[in-house]
Amino acid sequence: MDVSLVSRVLWQRRVLRGRERWSGAELAAHQRREEARLREFAVTRSPFYRRFHEGLEHAPLGELPVLTKATLMDNFDQISTDPALRLADLQAYLERPDAGPKFGSRYWVAATSGSSSEWTGVRAGPGHPVRMAVVSSATPWHQSARVAASVHSPFIATERLDAGWPLGEIVTRLNALRPDVVVAYASMVRTLAAEQVAGRLRISPRAVNSSSEVLTPEARMMAERAWQVPPFNVYAATETGGIAAECRYHHGMHLFEDLVIPEVADDAYRPVPAGTPGTRLLVTVLASRTIPLIRYEMTDRLVLATGPNPCMLPFRLAGAVEGRTDDALVLPAARGGSIGIHPVVFHKVLDLLDAAGWQVRQEGTLLRVLIAEPGPGFDPDATERHVRAALAEAGAFPPSVRVLAIDAIPAGAAGKRPLVVAEPKPGGLPRDAGRDPSPLTP
Ligand SMILES: [Zn+2]
């Protein structure tokens, strides 16, 4: 066994445990110190940040310009603080099917500081050692694939299963593995829970972690019914790593404020007070050095909890992340004009289906609903009616809906399988899209 790795993991666990007892003042002091170190490093070592933050070196974080994903990709080589790390090389590397978790032996490609599994393992997981099964995308671009590849803790034996495999094969493998911890997309958690309830899947995990997608109340209920354990919601992104996760009380997600400085903002990047949902989330990743991320924009809807935490953690609570605002569909409204339909509207109907997955595609005036591997009782006409009813309830003029059973959801750019594929919107997106995030349980 690698002794240095063991000591590093033990040390890391102690550090992270210690942070759970920080006071608000200690956390704020840590953030100030780490923010200063990150900004100093960025303007010194990154040609992009030298210009981007010019004249603002001593300005408060909230006055710095926002780094969008488009800006990041357009200026990647200038943002990089290591001349050896270039976007073209990185992309070529990620295209290789045999790509290992390391790039040029020094960089973890997608998993940055504190991957979601590691965090949950430390903060919310069961004791160790554990057997962990990660059901995720095999596409190397996708963070979950990298997360699985990067968890080499001596306490966690990780097995990665490809979410693209036929469901029967995943079930067979899981039955053989008997994992203590299962990590999967929310829709896969729901599918596996249905398999368990049907008696085909027979595992008894002590923890179920869901990531990358919205964990709806329906999916949560099914998982509890299947395994008698409430699933843990984890919020992470490829570029930033873990951002938030539920603690064992499941009263919302705690922001990893010792690793990131999150700013909940509106579309004009103005800070949004606690209790009011934001439409943008700006994330400063304190440990990011190779690609410094300072006020990096995520288009997620988050609402900060008001009042003190009901548990002892110093990290602020946020309400459920309701998917990307980018994913909202714009449809004609029943009362005229147009209306943004948040993906949660589809989750409520389609998460209840006995199927391996789903996708809603906007094609002109038609909504095509793809259902992957539906079960024997699948009724496309009923699904169509339910989708139309949900859209009407959300205020849309019910469009034509066509429901189609397919073998697998087609992968789009970078191998992602978005749940909602909207047509490009020339007029921009209405900002009243969808419902407000669910209120936090007190
Ligand atoms: Zn808590």
Residues whose N, C-alpha, C, O or C-beta is under 5 A from the ligand:
A	BS01	ZN	C247 Y249 C311 L313
